[in-house]
Amino acid sequence: MNFLLKKIRSTCSPHSLFVGYGTVGILLFLYSFTQVDLGLTLTQLSLWQTIQQGFQHIGFFERSLSSGLYIGIIIGLFVSYSAVLKNIRDHQISDRSLWALIFLVFFLLVFSFPAFSYDFFNYMFTAKTVLLYHKNPYEVIPLQFTGYESWLSFMHWTHLPSAYAPLWIVFTLFPYFFGFGYFLWILWNLKLFVGLFYIGGAWVIARLLRHESEEDRLYGIALYAFNPLILIETLISGHNDIVMVFFALIAIMFLQKKNMIVSFFWLSVSIALKEITFMLFPLYIFRKNRYLPVILMGLGLIAFLLIFKREILPWYGVWVIPFAAIMPRVKKFLPLLFGFSLGLLLYYIPFLYCGHWDEPVGVIKFWLTLTPMILACIFSIGSYMLSFQKKV
């Protein structure tokens, strides 16, 4: 596998990056529609319903094929990711080309179906609860609208009130309002809204690395913008974690400019969306340590999992990866980043293959997620010890 990746990297030109990402992006866009719930009809057009049924047949009744397609797309994303980073190291890609590639990926994926996220439809429904039903989403549950709410046929977590922060619910009102009551427009509006924060994250990272060499700046942008986990959990699944991260990065940017009040304001906005970024408060004391953001968010993730006894879910990786992109000498930590991202993306395979989360799916999922992370840690420790011995 390593030989194959090295061979692909050595022959991949900047031009072929656009072909590669164009191909894998289209495949991922199409694959997302294999996960459309059987109870959901995206449009009443008869032609589309026939096409949708064909995609659903793959996702729900040809599960071996669906799992194989997913694995193939993940491999394609990681190979392309490696190729982008290789081209940057070899000074073969310009700033303009890198941004063109980012926008290509953005436009290919932002209008996809939120294939791996039940939460996305709950985002939509909380906005609907406020604007259409004029109810408080913290006081009612979706099941209370049984009998006249068609969305209940495909939604999950319908027995619980909203678990989202008030600020996030306010944000979702705008995509819902401008959907004018059409489900597909509401879905795409919200996908586009979340996707713009993905673009914003790349821009802020570029600003944070503006004093670095061009290679290091482009490397940091690419490390975030083309990470397969970021692409799938943000542009495909539309998780709101990227919105939280964007405002935290903005806070760090103003902290870098020594504008404490504005920085604290944006960090407060981030915390108001999801509380986990309160872990970044020590930055206001130890401002010169550029490793500290990723360390703090990593510790926050570990503490969250231990305190609340939660399993690690793929979109939790979004809490950490963008902050890794702004670390100095980040190339040394690339194996850890690859192992972490790959492990979280393998999380979905048992469900895609079996169609449920019952045992033994839990055990398989656990080891599929953990194994790449363990191997990455072993490889990194081995590499460090080897380089240390050479220095001695």
C-alpha positions, -999 to +999 in steps of 0.1 A: +000+000+000+028+024+009+046+016-024+013+023-043+009+056-026+045+067-032+041+057-069+009+077-072+024+107-055+055+107-077+035+108-109+007+131-099+010+165-115-008+197-104-031+194-134-040+159-125-051+171-090-081+188-107-089+156-126-085+135-095-106+157-072-131+162-100-135+125-103-136+115-067-158+146-059-184+135-085-183+100-072-188+111-036-216+135-046-234+106-064-227+081-036-243+105-010-277+099-027-275+061-020-282+070+016-314+089+010-339+074+036-365+051+021-392+073+037-379+105+021-388+117-014-366+147-024-389+158-052-422+149-069-406+147-104-413+112-116-379+110-135-360+119-103-380+094-082-369+066-106-333+077-103-336+081-066-349+045-062-319+033-082-295+050-058-314+038-028-313+002-041-275+003-039-275+019-005-301-003+012-303-035-008-267-039-023-248-033+009-217-051-001-215-029-032-223+002-012-195-005+013-171-012-014-179+021-031-175+040+001-141+023+008-130+031-028-140+068-024-121+071+009-090+056-007-094+081-035-097+110-011-066+101+009-046+095-023-056+129-036-049+144-002-014+130-003-009+142-038-019+178-029+006+179+000+033+163-021+028+190-048+031+217-022+063+203-008+077+202-043+066+238-050+045+227-079+012+244-070+005+281-067-017+299-042-043+306-070-043+270-081-048+258-045-078+280-040-092+270-073-090+234-062-107+242-029-136+259-046-139+230-071-142+206-042-167+229-025-190+232-054-189+195-062-199+185-026-219+213-011-251+203-028-248+166-020-272+147+003-262+147+040-255+110+038-240+103+072-259+128+094-293+123+111-286+156+130-288+176+098-326+170+095-330+179+132-313+213+124-339+218+097-368+208+119-359+230+148-360+260+124-394+247+111-407+244+147-399+281+153-409+296+120-439+274+109-453+260+141-443+290+164-432+266+191-402+265+214-381+236+202-369+231+238-404+225+250-418+203+223-407+171+206-411+163+169-435+134+177-460+159+190-466+169+153-476+133+144-505+132+119-496+163+099-458+165+098-444+145+068-408+149+079-413+124+107-412+096+082-374+099+078-362+118+109-344+103+139-344+115+175-380+125+172-387+116+209-364+143+222-365+181+223-338+201+206-303+196+219-288+225+200-277+258+214-300+288+209-275+307+187-273+277+163-311+276+161-311+313+152-285+306+125-307+279+110-337+302+107-323+320+077-317+290+055-352+277+064-369+310+057-353+315+023-362+279+013-398+292+010-413+259+023-396+237-003-377+208+014-349+205-012-343+243-012-342+243+026-317+214+026-295+230+000-296+264+017-285+249+050-258+228+033-245+260+016-247+279+048-225+253+066-202+250+036-194+287+036-179+283+071-156+256+056-144+281+031-141+307+059-120+283+079-095+279+050-093+317+047-087+322+085-060+295+085-043+314+056-044+346+076-030+329+107-001+315+086+005+347+067+039+353+083+051+317+074+069+307+042+046+302+012+051+264+014+041+263+051+011+285+045-002+265+016+006+233+035-015+244+064-044+255+042-044+222+023-040+201+055-073+214+066-092+220+034-086+186+017-086+164+048-111+137+039-127+138+073-133+175+071-148+171+036-172+144+046-183+157+080-186+193+067-195+194+030-214+161+029-229+156+064-232+193+071-224+191+109-224+224+126-191+218+144-173+236+115-193+268+124-180+266+160-145+260+148-146+290+124-154+314+152-127+299+174-102+304+146-113+340+142-108+345+179-072+331+176-066+354+146-075+385+167-056+372+196-026+370+173-032+407+165-033+413+203-069+425+201-081+408+233-116+422+234-126+413+199-109+379+202-128+372+234-161+382+217-156+357+188-145+330+212-178+336+232-197+332+199-180+299+193-187+287+229-224+298+224-226+274+195-209+245+213-193+247+247-162+226+239-142+256+227-141+270+263-110+248+264-092+276+245-093+301+274-056+293+284-046+309+251-051+343+267-024+334+292+000+314+271-004+332+238+030+324+222+026+286+222+013+277+187+009+240+197-015+249+225-048+252+205-046+217+191-034+204+225-062+220+244-089+209+219-074+174+220-076+173+258-111+187+256-122+159+233-106+133+256-122+148+287-156+150+269-155+113+260-144+102+295-167+125+316-198+118+295-188+082+287-193+088+250-178+069+221-158+090+197-180+100+167-165+110+133-175+146+134-157+151+167-125+151+146-136+185+133-129+198+168-092+191+164-080+190+128-083+227+119-062+236+149-035+210+138-032+229+105-018+260+122+009+242+142+045+248+133+064+219+118+031+202+112+046+178+086+061+158+115+026+149+128+012+139+094+010+102+102-010+109+134-034+131+114-038+105+087-044+077+112-069+098+132-089+109+101-089+074+086-100+057+118-130+080+122-140+076+085-139+037+089-165+041+116-193+041+090-183+009+072-200-017+095-233+002+094-231+006+056-225-032+053-250-044+079-276-017+079-279-015+117-258-006+148-266-039+168-238-063+178-214-073+164-213-040+146-202-021+178-171-043+183-162-041+146-167-004+145-146+001+176-116-018+162-119-003+127-118+031+143-090+024+168-066+004+147-054+031+123-049+055+153-028+029+172-007+021+141-002+058+135+010+063+171+034+033+168+048+046+135+052+081+149+070+069+181+092+046+160+101+074+137+109+098+166+131+072+183+150+065+150+157+102+144+167+106+180+192+078+177+207+092+145+212+126+163+230+108+192 
